Amino acid sequence: MKHYLKITTCIGVVLATFSYPLLAQENKALTLDQAVELSLKNSKQVKLNQAKINEANALLKQAEDSRLPEAGVSGSALWLPTPSITLDESLKNNNSGGGAQQPIKVNSALYGMLNVSQPLFTGFKIKSGIESARYLAIAARLDSEHDRNAIIENTIQAYTNLYKADAAISVVKETLAESNQRVKDYSSLEKNGVLARNDLLKAQLEVSNLELALLEAEKDRKLANVNMNIMLGLPTDTSFKTSLPEGIRVADKPLEEWENIASQNRKDMAALKEREKAGSAAIVAARSDLYPGIAATAGYVAANIPGLMRIDLAVNVGIGVKYNISSIWKTKAKVSQAEARQQQIQISQGLLNDNISLQLNKDYQDAILADKRITVLEKAVDQANENYRIVSNKFRNSIATTQEVLDANVARLRAQLNYEFSKADAQVSNYKLAETAGIISQNFTSSK
């Protein structure tokens, strides 16, 4: 059980923390670029962001339409229950006929109106509304691009984890084959009385532990495969053959250059700048209530009241002015609200800049460390192999114990696993730095 714990610790700790573990059946070849293309094509987040962009564009069109004239048509056909209409006494006296006036009988009325109004001045409300909607539409697009970068980074992590799962299975199988051979050799020694029965049992226990570790690794890979297929939008029984992804190297650029790259390419920073512009336009729109509204107006009226009168060609053209006096004391609160929102955006920009600076430094140092770990762990593999060779020779010369051989074998397995994982982790670290700097999509033609 002691050896099993050692083996599963160096394998299971990494596999158990996979974000997106993966399975195998046909082992179709899948490159990292193809995986990114599939994840972007089938991502629900990408589709949601596109819907948000469509909404923002519709709001922009709605704001632009406010510059168009307003036109309305109304009309009515009325039935009246035969009212009795009698002229005023003064009208009777002025009647030149001098005869008795008959009551006017009206039992229906028809009328229709057409009104057209073209805004001429709205206190800059229309103009600022269009500007705000345009900036928000740009921000929605930038948010979508930022989320695409995050999806790419997650896909790289998932793809690399699958590679690490395959590497773990390969190393464990190789070690298991050697351990099985050791059991055969020890069995012969035990039959000839050269080796104690207890030492053979220790070797057999190591084989059992390796078999359990292999089962765990294969289970983790199967679960990873299902999650990866869901992420890529493929059937859950689809299997892939991965290869070690290659990315950019942080050693090619100093940290200061990465900071400049981030300031120029981070889409979330750009989106906040657009929202700040939209906030400024919103403040202008709030203040526009202090100004009167001026519009060119035109209208047409037609009416027919049988038995009384008929109106045709009643056309009017003019200028209309409207001012809401209550805006003098109500607008201040609207402006304060818009200014408060603008202040929130500006503070958010400062927080984002601080977070990006901190994350960029962390990712840069992690990437450098990951690259150096490869060299160190490569030496560790050579040292573990040499140690295993020496201990094995000592065992054959009856200088080392079986326990020392088995411990050296576990150390060799751990070193091999760490080395394979370090190569994949280095690529992930480099891509993570590119994602923090906002340029990860530039490494994949499918995302451009």
N, C-alpha and C positions, 0 to 999 in steps of 0.2 A: 504493500500500500504506500510505503514511503516513496518508491520510485514512481508509482502512478501519479502521486501528487506532484512530484517534480515535473514530470512530463506534461501533464495536463495544465500545470501552471504556465509553462512557457508556450504552450499552444493555445489553451482555452482562453487565457486572459485577453489575447488579441482578438481571437475569433468571436468571443462573447460580446465584445464591444463594437462589432461591425455595425455600421449604420444600415447598410444594405447588403446582407449576405447573399449568395447565388447557387444554382443546381446544374447537372449535366446529363445529357442524354445523347444527342447527336454531336455535341461539341462543335457547333458552327463557329467559324472564325469571326470574331467581332473586334474591330478596331475601336480605339477610344473615340475617334472622330465620328464613327458611325453610331456609337452609343449616345454621344451628345446630340447628334441629329435626331435620333429617335426620341430622346427625352424631351427635346424642345417641341417636336412635332406633336407629341401626345400628352404633354403636360397640361393638366387642368388649370394650373396657375397661369400659364401663358394664355390659355383661352379666356380665363377670367379677366386678365389684364387687357386683352383685346376688346372685350365687352366694355371695360371702363374707358378705353380710348374712344370707342364708338360713341359712348355717352357724352364724353367731353367734346367731341367734334359736333355732336347734335346740339349741345348747349351753345357752342360757338355759332353755329348756323342760326339758332334761335335768337342770339344777341344781335347778329348781323341783320336779321329780318326786322328788328325793331326800327331800322332806318326807313323801311318801306311805309307807304301811306296806309292809314286805317280807312276802311270803307265798310259801310253798313247799309243794308236795305231793310225797310220795315213797311208793313202795310196791313190793313184790316178791312174786312167786309162786315158791316154791322147791320143787324136787324133791330129796329126800334118799334116798340109797341104803340104805334100811332099817337105820338104826343100831341097835345094841343098847344100850338105856338101862337100867341097873341102879341101884336106889336104894342110898344109902349104908347101911352096916351099922347105924349108929345109928338110921336111919329104919326099918330092918327090925325092930329090937328094940322100937321104940316102936309097932310096928303091933299094934293090939288084936286083930286076927284071929289072930295067931300062926301063920298058915299060910305056906307058901312064896310068895314074890313072883314073879310072872311078869314077864319083861322087857317094858318098854314099847316098842312098835314104832311109830316115826314115819317116814313116808316123804314128807311134804309140809308146807309151812308157808306161810301167807299173812299179810301184814301191810301196813298203810298208815298214814301219818302226815301231819298237816297242821300247819304251824307258821306263826304270824303274829307279826311284830315291828313295833312302832310306835316310831320314835325319839322320845325325850322331851328328851334333852340330849346334844349331840355336841361340847361345847366350842366352840360358835359356828361350827363348820365348815360346816354346811349354810347358815346365814344368810349368812356371809361369802362362801361359794361362789356363792350366788344374786346377791349384790350385785356380785361381780366379773364374773360372766357378763353381768349387765345393763349394767354400765359398758362392757364390751367390745363388746356389741351396739350401743350408742350410738356408740362410737368407729368401728365398721365403717361405720355409716351416714354419719358425718361424713367419713370417708375417701372414701366414694363421692361425696359432694357436692364435696369438694375436687378430686377427679379430674374431675368434670363441669365445674368452672370451667376447668381446664386444657384440656379438650377444646374448650370454647367459645372460648378464646383462640387455640388452634391453628386452629380453623375460621375465625376472623376473619382470622388471618394468611394462610391459604390463599385465602380469598375476596378479600382485598385484593391479594394477589399476582396473582391472575387479572385484577383490574381494572387493575393496573399493566402487565401483559402486553398487554392490549387497548389501553391508552393508548400504550404504546411502539409498537405496530404502527400505530396511527392517526397518530402524529407522524411516524414514518419514511415512511409512505405519502405523507403531505402533502409532506414534504421531497423525496421522490423525484419526485413530480409536478412540483415546481418545478425540480428539477435536470434533468429531461427537457426541460422547456421551455427551460432555459438552454442545453442542448446544441443544440436547434433554432436558437436565436438565434445561438449562436456558430458554428454551421455556415454560416449565411447570411453572417456577418461574415468567416469564413475564405474562403468562395467569392469574396467581393468584395475579398479581399486586405487587409481591415482588421485581421484578427486572425491571429496566427501559428498555424501548425498545432500547435505544442506546447501552446498554451493550450487549443485545442479538445480535445486528447487529455487534458489535466488534467480538464476538465469531464466528459468521457466516463468517465474513471477514477472520478470521484466518483459517477457514476450506478451504475457496477458495484459500487462499495463499498457504496452504499446498498442495492442489490439483495441483496447478500450479507447485510448487516445485517438486512434484512427477512426473509430466509429463516431466519436464526438466531432472530429473535424469534418467528416463526411456529412453528418447531420447539419452542422452549421453551414456547410456549403449549399446543401439542398434548400435550407430556409433562405439563404442569401439569394439563391437563384430565383425563388418565387418572388421575393421583394424586388429584385432587379427587373424581372419581367413586368411586374406591375408598374414600375417606374417608367419602363420603356414602352408600355402599352402592348406587350406581346403575350401570347399564351403562356400560362404558368409552367408548362412542360418544356418550353424552349430552353436549350442549353448552349453555352458559348465556350469558345476557347479564347482566352485572353492572352495578351502579351504585355510586357512591362511598358507602361506609358512613359514617354519622354517629354519633358517640359523645359521651360526656360531655366537658366541658372542665375541665382542671385549674385554670384560672384562677378557677373558681367556688368553690374551696375552698383554704385554706392547707394547708401540709404538716402542721401539727399536727393539723388535723381529719382528714386522711387517716390519720395514725397512730392516732387514736382509732377511726376506722372499721375499720382493720385489726385492732386488738385485740378488737373486738366481733364481727367477721364472718369472720375466718380460720377455716376449718373444720379445718385441720390443727392449729392451736393448741387448738381446742376438743377435738379427738380426743385430743391428748396429755393434756389435763386429765382426760378420762374414764379414760384409761389409768392416770393417777396415782391416781385413786380406786380403780380395780381393783387396783392394786398394794398400796394400803393394806389392802384387803379380803383380798388374798392373804397378807399378813403375819399378819392375824388368823387366817386359816385354818391357816397353818403352826403358830401357837402353840396351836391347839386340840388338838393331839396331847398336850399336857401334861395335859389334863383327861380324866376317865373318861367313857365313854359309857353312857348310861342309856336303857333302852327298856322299854316295856310288851310283854309276851309272852303268847301264848296258843297252845295246841296241842290236838290230838286224835289219839288212837292207837287203832287197831283191829287185832286179830290173831286168827288162827285156825290152830291146829296140831292137825289131826285126830288123835284118839287121845290127846291130852295136855291141851290147854286151849284156851279161847276168851276173848278180851278185847273187851269192848264199852264204849262211852261212857267211855273214859279221857280226860277233859278236864283240862287244866291252865291256869291263869291266874296271872301273877305279874309281877314286876319283875326285869329283868336288868341287871347292871352288868358292864362290861368295861373293863379298864385295861391298857394295854400298858406294862409297866415299862421296857422298852428305850427308850421315847420320852423318858425323862428325859435320856438322853445323846445321842439321835439327833435330837431336835427342834431343838437349837441350830443345827445346820448348815442345816436347812430354813429356819429364820427368817433366818439370815444371807443365804442365797441370795435370799429374797424381798425383803429389805431392799436388797440390791445391785441387784436389778432396779428397785426403786423409785428408787434413786439414779440409775440410768442414765436413767430417764424424766425426772427432774428436771433433769439436766444437758442432756438433749436439748431440753427446753423452753427453757433458757437459750440454747442454740445456735440454735434456731429463731427466738427473739425477735431475736437479733442479726442473723441472716440476713434476716429480714423487714424490720428497720429499715434495713439497708444497701440491700436491693433496692427498698424503698419510696422511699428518697431518690434512688436512681439513676433509677427509673422516673418520679418526679416531675420531676426535672431534664430527663430525656429528653423528656418530654411538653411541658414549657415550651419547650425548644429546638425541638422539632418544630413547635410553633405559630408561633414566631418565624421559623423557616426559610421558612414559606409567604410571609410578607411580604417577606423579603429576596429570595427567588427570584422572586417576582412582579416586583419591580423589575428583577432580573437579566434576565428575559424582555423587558421593555420596553427595557432598555439594549442587549441583544443584537439585538433587532429594529431599533432605531434605528441601531446600528453597522452592521448589514447594509445598511440603506437608504443610509447615508452612503457606505459603501465601494462599493456598486453605482453610486451617482451619480458617484463619482470615477472608477470604471471606464469609465462611459459618456463621461466627459470626458477619458479617457486619462490620468488622474492616478494611479489605483490599478491594480495588476497583477491578473491572473487568480488568482494564488495568494492574494492578500489577500481577494478575493471568496469563494473557496472556504473559506478559514480562517474568515471571518466567518459563513459559512453553517453550518459545523460547530459554531462557538460558539453560534449561535442554536439549533441542534438540541439541543445539550447543555443549554442553559438551559431549553428547553421540556420536555425529558424530566425534568430535575431538579424542575421546578415541578410537573408532574403527579404524580411520585412523592412529592413532599413532602406533597401534600394527602392521599394515601392513608396515608403513614407517620405523619402527625399523628393520624389516627384510630386506627391500630394502637397508637401510644404511649399514647393516652388509655385505650383498652381494656385495654392491658397494666397500666396503673396500677390500673384497677378490678379486674383479676384478682389483682394483688398484695394489694390491700386486701380481697379476698374478696367483692366485691359485683358482679362482672361478670354473674352470672346474673340480677340484678335488671333488667338492660336488655333481657332477652329473655323474652317471655311463655311461649315453648315450653319454657324450662328451669325454670320455677317449679313 
